[in-house]
């Protein structure tokens, strides 16, 4: 059912103009308000109360829920429960969110009011709305939803509670707890929805991984070198990798014992690294198969830094470009491929000279491609050990390199070794 159908139904029930109702609904949906919440808000605006509720739907298993469902009743176990504040219709509203499960599967939820449940509780949740979130169905618990303790404990195979290793957190996680050492932390002023906002950001680590973090309510105890238990964080994607986010509801507690931190970056096969969906710090070993177009001597927009074509920037139109160096190389370890991106400094190392050297070579040959050709001659067919930050999107996997070194070990053997380590 699209917005117009919902609007027609509401307008008929309320006896008001359909176009006005449709405009109200569309405005709320643009702020990511769930459709059921939006409809109730419009009803209240036009004096219709919370009405329009339907009889409690029949119970369904979690794995049966699709975005085609309007409302459902489920009997589930609470796995996680996080708390944060979001901006809703111009107001700051506190929500609860996390995961629920039964023996058939798991599903995320957002509770728009306080129902008082905690991880481990077994519940029967009636008349929960269903919406799509990140391509998957999610339950929305609102004023029309009923929550009661289930008659029996719901048996699940999933882990109850939010404790996770950094290697196991994923973008979209809510209500997670981590025990980490702070490696880097700096205060920063950003322009937010309420004007200039002070935040603290940096890097945390445990024995399994390193990840960036942002503390939206800067805490002085979050400083380099300290070991902390951080409870109730949410995880979002930042530059293609998971990022730990601390809110006003996050609890930070010093740990009496030091947290073990992995030396160096974790070694992974390319296939395993890509399957993770993104890693902040990872090492792979593979053979360079190709240097892609857009490598060597390139031109960037002085406003946004994007690579330009024919002096044209996608965002700023015709600009006075700035010269730069870059390499985009295809790396293969026998399990999968990844595009390795080298910045100007690493490019200068593999090329054997900096920007001035490259410009001189291009001028002499009267062809900018001579720089990329020289780089290709030097690195294609050789094995390299690459360390950096991996991002994965609809266009493929990219590894922004911090280190790019010739490898003496066989990439296929290194991939097998990395897979064996992951399986332990």
N, C-alpha and C positions, 0 to 999 in steps of 0.2 A: 504494500500500500504506500503510495507516494504522498508528498505533502498536501497536494490538492485533495486527495481522497480523505485524508485525516481532517483537513479543513472543512470539507463539505459535510462530513459526519458531525463535527463539532458545531458548525454553523446551524445545522438542522436541529441539534439538541438544544442549543442556546437561543435560537431565534434571532441571530445577528448576521451581519453581512459576511459572506464567505471570503471576500477579498481581504477584509480587515483581519479575519482569523488567520488566513494564509500568511499574511505579512507578519503577524505576531509569531506564528510558528517558525517561519523561516528565520526571523531574527534570533530566536532562541537556539535553533539548530546550528546557526553559524558560530555560536559560542560553545558548540559540542555538548549542549544539553540533551540528554536522552529524550527520545520522542515521547515516552510516557510522562516524564517530568514536564516536558514542554506543554503537552496537552492539558495537564492538570493546572499548570500556571495560567494558561489561557482561559480555562474554565473559571478560575478564581477571579481573574481580571474582569470577566463579563458577568460575574455574580452567579455562576453556576455551581459554586461549591466544589468539593472534590469529586463529585458525582462521576458517572460514567464507568464506575467499577463493575467488573463482571464477576460472576460466581467464581469461587476458587477453582483454578484449573485442576485437572487430574494430575496425579503424581507421575513424574517421568524420571528415568535414569539420566545421569549427567551426560553419558555418551550419546543420548538421543536428542539433546538440545541443539537446535540450529537457530540461525538468525531469522528463520521463517516463523518461529514461535513468537507470539505476542507476550504471553505470560505463562509461567509454569509454577508447579509446586514440586519441591525436591526435599529429600531427606538425606542430609550430608554431614560430613565432619569438617569442622573449621581447621584448615591447615595453618594459615597465617592471618594476621590482622594488623595492618598498619594504619597510621593516622596522619593526615596532613590537611592543610588548608588550600582551597582553590578559589579562584574568582568566578562567581556565578551570578549572572544578571546584575553585575556591578557591585555585588556584596562578597565579602570573604566568608566562605562556608567550610566548616570542618567535616570531612568525610572519613569513613573507615573503608579500607580496601584490602584485598588479599586474594587467597585461593580457598576454594571449597572442593571436597572430593567425596565420592562414594566408591563402591567397589568397581565401578565401570570406567571411572576417569576423573579428571580434574577440570575446574572451570574458575575463572577469575570473577570477582564481584566488586561492586561499589555500593556501600550503604550510605544513603543520603541523610540518615538520622541515626542516633545512637540506639542500638538494640541490646547492648550489654553482653554480647557473646565474646568469647576468647578462644585462642587456639586450643584444640582438643575437644571442644564442645560438640555434641551431636545434636543436630537441629532438624526440625521440619519447617521449611520456609515456604509459605503460601503466597501465591499471586506475585511472584517476583518477575519483573520485566526483563526482557531479553533484548540486548542491542549488540551491534558488532563493534569490537574493539581490536585494533591491530589484526583485522582479518578473521578474528575468532569470535564466537558468541561469548557474551559476558552477562552476568546477572546484575540487575539493578534493584536494590532494596529501597523502597520509598514508603510514603505514608499509607499506601494501599497494601503494603506487604505485611504479613503476619509471621512472627518468629516464635517458635516454641521448642522446648527441650524435647528431643525425640524419645519415643518409648524405650528404645534400645540403643546401645552404643553402635555407631556405624563403623564397621571394620574396613580399613583402607590399607593399601600397601605403601602409601606415600608418607614422607617424613612430615611429622607434625611439629610446627614451630619454624621460626625464621632463620635459624643458624645455618650459615653457608660459608664454604671456602670461597675466596675471591674467584678462583677458576670456575666455580659453579654458578655464579650470578649471571643473570641475563637482563638485557634491556627490557623494561616492563615489569620486573619484579617489584613487589611492594611488601612492606613489613619484614624486611630482611635484617639479620643481625650478623656482624662480622667482628673478628678479633684481628687487629692489624697493627703494624708499626707505621707511623707517619714518616715518610721519606722527604717530602717537600711540602711546604705550606707558605702561602703568601696572601696578604690581604690585597683586595682589588676593589675599585669603585666602578660599578656598571650603571648604565641607564636602564631602569626597570619600569614596571607599570606604574609605580608610585614615585617616579623621579629617580634620583641617584640613590643607589643601594650599595652598602658595604657587604662584601662576601669574602670568604676565605676559600682558596682552592689550592690543590696540590696533588700529591701522589701518595697512596697508601699501598702496603704490601703485606703478604703473608708467605707461607712456604710454597704456595701454588701459583701466585700471579702478582702483578702490579696493576693498579687501576687508578685513574684520576678520580678526584672527589671535589665536591663543592659543598661548603657549609653556608647555608643561606642565612644563618643567624650566628655569625662568627664567634667561636668559642676560643678563649685564650689557651685552653689546655690542648687544643689541636695544633701541636707544633712539632717541628721535625725532631725525630729521635724518641718520641714517646710511644708507649705501647698501650693500646686502648681497646676496650670492648664498646662497640658502637651499635646500639639497638634501635630498631625501627627506622630504617632508611629505605628510600625507594631508588630504583635504578632506571636511568634513562640513557638513550644513545647520545653520545657526544662525539662528533667527528668519526662516526662509524664504530665506536667501541663503547662497552658499558661504562657508565660513570656513576659513582656512589653519591647520593644526594642526602644531606642532613637537613632536617627541618626543625621547627621549634619544638616538635614532639619527640625528636631524637634524644636518646639518653646516652651520654658519654661517660664511661667509667675507666679510670686508670687500672691497668693490669699489674698484679704483683710480680709476674714473671715475664721475661722478654718473649716476644713473638719471633718464631723462626722465620727468616726471610731467605728466599731462594737466592743463591749466588748466580748472577747473570740472568739471562732470559730463558724461559722454558723452551726446550727444543721440541718442535712438532714437525710431523710430515705436513706437506702443503694441504693435503686432503683433510687432515684432522683440524688444521688451523682454520681453513675455509669453513668447515662444518660448524665451527664454534660460533660463527656469525660475526666475529670481530674480536681481536685481542690487542690490548694496549701495548704489550711488550712480548715479542715472540721471536724465535730464531728458526730459520729454515735453511736447508742446503739443497741446491739444485743447479742444473745446467741452464745457462742463458741460451735460449733458442733463437731469439730475435730482438732487435731494437726497433721499437714501434715508431710510426709517424708521430711527429710532434716532439722529437728528441733532438738533442744537440743545441744549436743556437736558435733560440725562440724569442718571441716578442710578447710582452705583457702589458695589460692596461695599467696605467699609473694610479688609477682610482681604486680598483678592486683587486688587482693582481692576477686576473684571469688571463690565460693565453689568448692572444688575438689572432684573427685571420685577416690578412690583407689590410691591417690597420683598423679593423672593426672589432669592437668589444660587444658581446651579447647584451651587456647591461648599459653601456655608456656610449654606444655608437662609435663614430670615428674619433680616435684619440691619437695623441702623440705617444707612441709606444716606447717601452723601455726594454732594452736587450737583457737576456738572461740565459742561463744554461740549465738544462734538465735532461734526464734520461728516463725513458719508460721502456723497460725490458721485460720480456716474457721469460719467467723462470719455471722450470719443470723438474720435479724430483722423481718422476715415475708414478706418483699417486694422483697428481693434479697439477694445474698451472696457476700462477699468480702473476699479476703485473707489478713489478718492482719499480718504484719511483725514486730516483736519486735527485737530491737538491743541487744547487749550484756548486757547493763545496765538494760533495762526493763526485759530481760530474767532472769537476776540474781535476780531481785525482785520477779518474780512469782515463780522461782525455790527455792528461799530461800538461795542462796549462789552463789558466783562468780565462775570464771573459775577453780580456784584451788580446790574448793569444788566439782565441777562437775568431774574433772579429778580423784580425789580421789575416788569418788563413782563409776566411770566407771572402775577404776583399781580393786576395791574390788569385783565388780560384774563380772569383765572380759567381760564387754559388754557396749559399748558406748550408746546403746539404752536405758539404764536404766535412763538416764537423761531426755530424751524426754518422757519416760513413766511416770516419776514422775510429770513432768510439765502437761501432759495430765490429770492425776488424779486430779490435783489441779484446772484446769481452764475449762475443758470440762463440759458442762451442766450449766455453770453459765453465768449470764448477765454481760457485760462489757461496759463501756463508753470509746470509743476510739477516740482520736484526732490525726490528722496527715495529711500527704500529700497523696492524692489519684491519682494514674495513671491508665489508661485504655489502653490496647493494644489488639492485636489479641489473646493473651493467657489468657486474663481475666483482672480483676480489683485487684489492690494491694494497700493496705493502709499502708504506712510506719509510724508506730506509734511514736508519741512524748509523749503521755500519754495513759496509759492502766489501768483503775481503775474499781473495782467492782461497778456495778450499782444496785441501789435499785429499780429503776422504771422498769416497764414492757417494754421490747423492742418493742412489737407490739403497745402499747399505745404511746411510744416515736416516732415511725415511723409515726403514724397517726398525732401526734402533729406537726412533722416536715413537713409533706405534707401540713397540713393546713396553716403553716407559709409561705411556698413557694407560696401557692395559693392566699395569701392576696395581 
